């Protein structure tokens, strides 16, 4: 058995992955090529087969020529407004019917399980942010959260300390607050 992790082109060929998981991993790989310490990025997720039918020329430009196999095509949106809080920005989004889902890439600091026990009591948000940033066991992570209109969700989580495709964690419930906020953009 080979010890080689799949290339970004191979992500779409993973048999066990759902179209949503493949889209989240594809976006994660794209974000990985850009590096770290970047602002949040927003993507619309479009049904690839519907895109091929509706606009074959654009589908071909995006490399989507082929049959009717299921898939989602990520389309990066304009940059998020400077200085606007993410939750407030998400509250301003309305997606057209052609958009099957959306995805968001954000970088955050995470603490290991059990760190909450040493959390300062009655701290302000700014004090908590400072506490997390100064915690010796903090981990920088890149989170790619993807959701569909029907409520399906997927997270791809990459630790900066293990910055390889092979180490990306996936699961629908890794960051439930973020997927809930994205699902609300379809309300």
Secondary structure, DSSP 4 states (H G I P E B T S, - for coil): ----PPPHHHHTT-TT--HHHHHHHHHHHHHHHH-SS---EEEEEEEHHHHHHH-HHHHHHTT--S-----EEEEE-PPPPTT--HHHHHTT----TTEEEEEEEEEEEE--TTGGGGPPTT--HHHHHHHHHH-TT-EEEEEEEEEETTS-EEEEEEEGGG-SGGG-EEETTTTHHHHHHHHHTT-
